Amino acid sequence: MSTVDPDYEKESKEMEYRKVIVNIPKPLLDTFDLVCQLKFYTRKEGVKQAMREFIQTEMGEEWTSPIMQEYEKKTVSAAFESMAIGMARAVQNPEVQKAQQLEQK
């Protein structure tokens, strides 16, 4: 099981994090770690997923906090900006220009 979260560096730049320290009974943690391993989750991702599912269960599937709405808005905006930059670069690519000319014929 990998203990490196590939999105950690990206997430850490975009979002403020808080450390939480809790005492968990060993059998519960051992079982949780086993499930994480079987699902190829890091412990950190497993805890975050458990929190998401708890919120969804308690608040309803359609509920999104104002904090998450703002985060999602920023994420979508950044994705569209990246896509636009990529499209602008592609249009300037000589190979793409040749393909467009062939397509127009």
N, C-alpha and C positions, 0 to 999 in steps of 0.2 A: 504494500500500500504506500503510495506516495504521500509524503508529508508536506510537499511543496504545493501551494495553491497558485496555479498559473495566473490567476486574475488578481493576486494580492497587490502587486506593484501598481497596476492600473487602478484598482479600487482604492488603494491607499492615497492616491493622488486626488481622487475625485470626492472622497467622502471622509468625514471625520469619524474616527473610531473611539470607542470607550472599552476599557478592559473590565471584565466581570470575573470575579473570583467566587466560586461556589464550592461547597463541600457536597459531594455526591457519594452515596453508599457504593462501595466497591463492586458488589454484584451488578448493580444497575449500570455503572460506568463500563464494566467489563462487557456486559451484554450490548450496550450502546456502541462500544468500540467494535465489537464483532459485526454488528449490523452495518456500521460504517464501512468496515473492511469489505464485507460482501457486496456492498453497493458502490464500492470504489469512491467513497467520500473521505475527505479528511475529517478529523473530529470537529474542526472549526466549521466546515461546511455542513456537517450533520447537525450541529447545534443551531446554526442559522436556519436550516431547513425545518427543524423541529419548532423553532420560534415562529416561522412563517405559517406553518400548519396550525399551530396553537391559535395564532391571531385569526386565521381564516375560519377555524372551527368556532371560535368564540364570537367573532364579529360578522361572520357571513362571507361567502365567497366573493361577492361583488364589492365589499368594503375595501377602500384604500385610504390610508391615513393622508392627511394633507402634506406631511413630511415626505412620504413616498411619492405622492403625486408630483411634487416639485422635483424630486430626484429623477423620476421617470421622464419628466418634461425636459430636463437638462440632458439626460442620456439620449433621448430621441433627437433633440436638437443637434447634439454633437455628432450623432450618426448621420443625419442628413447633411451636415456641413462636410463631413469626411467624404460622403458619397459625391457631393457636388465637386469637391476638389479632385477626386478621382476621375470623374467624368470630364472635367476641364482638361486634365492631363491627358486623358485618353484621346480627346479630340485633337490634340496637338501631336499625337504620335503618328509618324509617317505611315506605319503599317495600318493603323486604323483609317487614315485618310485614303489609302489605296483601296481598302476593303469597301469604304463608302462609295468611292468612284465606281468600282466594279458593280456594286449593288444598284447604282443609279442607271447603269447601262441596260 
